Amino acid sequence: MQHYYFPVPEQPYLLWFQKPDESTEAFNTDHLGFRFTVSGDRRTSPGTYQGDGPVRLLAGSSSVFGVGASADETTIASRLWSEYAPAEPWFAFGGQAFNSAQELVLLTLFHHMLPPVSEIVLFSGVNNLVVSRLPEEHQGVHGAHYQAEPPVDDSLVPGPAERVQRAADRTAAHLRTWQALATAMGARLVFALQPLAPWVREEPSKEEKKLFAELDKASNFRSVHSDIVSMDVGRDYATALEKRCQEIGVPFVNTTQLLAERATPKDWLFVDRVHMTDGGYDMVARILAEELELR
């Protein structure tokens, strides 16, 4: 994980994005800042693709970028391209710590550089729920982002039910525009809920227990977000998002539930409560390919 703790340069319109032409033992980015996806001896990205298409987009935030993956080969997009849905190249079309507004802006800024797109899987949802904690003054029309100042008074924090509805409404508002763009592009759009570790199972694996205990010493994530990391909130959020997806006409994949059904107590899925291991990302890639009947 040490390779993933790096400054994210400021960018107009997006607020921030990954550093371009970055090369580490764990990941590599193209000249635009997108991470490469890999299949065998081939690798590609939005900034380097030379073919005529079509391609597939895995869109979202840090889990799409692949924080926690040990190499470019083990991200969700790479596992889809190399193993589970290899018929067309996949782009890892995500930015770290993005909310749904930033995810949408990313597409509008780089759409003109894309070849024909057949499939868009929007793997998202967590960050909108996390920043829903911020008070109304930071929410605006399009929702808060991670650079907003946190409230100093916990009494200003909305309750879990309000946070779920607020986050689901923000996500749905931007999803409608995603749907309009996908239709214009001739692409199928699917929304897949990004899982949190506590939503998947009550009892983490032994490796996750050790990691979470260490992370809790250095981070306040669990204490600050204790009201949304229960399985009940995870189920409520999935239900709210699924309802909105149905209203918009976008297929919904409850990745959290499907992971819970497939994972064994010994499966080490997460490196922290948001990001996954190579094995976790591989399981998500397999689930997406099977649920969406991708080849």
Steps between C-alpha positions, in 0.01 A plus 500: 500500500794735544505560124147639513574777748600771258396861439220533246561809283230764473313507171258758360136389506582162663664661809770228492613197301781245498847613406578437131782268391538358852690173530532298822536134594121483541349721230566701186304789347488639149569861401146595606514334844290190422630166626595241240298182464691186405419174322799273441763700312250773407419811697274792423345816642283790383813696411684228308238290321563488124221269380162568344299359790264414638630510856338464841522748788520415867421840650510622858754606760789347694387138479480537122851646507588194705631627832627191681581301186858374496544570128320635194420139407281447807250787481136430418536637147808290433341182632195563283715552190741216566270235642126548542384727214789521253308559176571875511760713680407656834599847620543579871308826474515629856648763729590460864256635760252610233135555579234436236523853361875467442453158340254655256721801426788261423294343222399834352860623497646191332206376293644656183814286537318169533448247222153346465383364836274196529472466877524732802506346847476775762650346814415764757286615792725496806651847477162671468393332822823594677480871409128506583625550856593858421246772588262653249721804444756271331250301295385759249316375194740222405617366836802545723851383418797386706670839521209653689562567868341241732250620759643572842167435667365144469150634557518642146549155348181354347380162624563181300156498335539857377853429382384199301227698326726798438772285346254296293336816365836652400605179332172473310515860380838444338403152382229652283765696312720191475203322344443778247867499402516121482194493274659759271818292494313180421626339822322297766526661844497294820532620860687270739513593869854521632515296823625596843659222703249524790212471253629167367539305825486556873822310566804604294767252399794468739717715270233769482464504879869574542501766230186672626636508855820668381312741276271601786806615693599735219161599358165616634299338219322250723419748776389775261294274274377247756142588413528375139722193532231265627351228282154653549612830348672314218175317421294821523739680266496217248119498508482877449745490210331203336164680513646809334677294237170331416332840465772616260517172310858409592584141602623473860753252639509458878867409519488504880238226518669290231836523677336397826351194330829389344767590752613244756620599848857439383482728195714811549303759303590844638818694578292762679125542540464649151775357278568140410775245461592333172269215598217739583529684170514169315179385668326827407613465138363146484170610655458788253575282200257230610218730611519710184564202273815659362731307274 
